[in-house]
């Protein structure tokens, strides 16, 4: 009897899980059918890749980048819309004390620019990365990553230094440097 119970309990749990999964999927079928309809609509009419222009005095949210909805009847202006270029790999900045590495800063950076400037920025990726890494190394050597480096004054100083370096390397098309991730790994 114990052997039968040991076999039936997992079997019943599997059947109940499969049934519950089917019930949950049934609730999502209208959404997936709608998504399939949207996908066929997008292939027939390409959606614009840039976000909607930001209202004056307000920034376009980064989460909406690339998810603009075509067909709202608004004219597209290349200069008024913002775009973002995320560096494909992180920045690693060693922190040295008395010639010995004590920590490594790891940062993920993104460049904010007008959408019309994206090809120029992408073409200068290596020059821009070099300039930003140089600014990060200067920040590390002057103690910018010591103590509470996430405090607002420290972050503002870091953003200003990165923006100045990026604009010197790539021109005034660079509007902001966004710090997406920042962390310190002690050695």
JOSULWO-V105067 format. One line per field, one symbol per residue. phi: phi as a letter, one per 20 degrees, with the letter a starting at -180 (. if undefined). A space follows every 50 residues. Layout:
# JOSULWO-V105067
phi: ???
This chain:
# JOSULWO-V105067
phi: .fffffeffffffffffffffffffffegfffffffffffffffcfefee ffffffnceffffefndfdfoenefedfeeeeccdeffcfedcfddclmd fdaceccddcdebfffegfffffdgffffffffffffffffenfdemefe fgffffffffffffffffednfffebdeeecbbcdfd
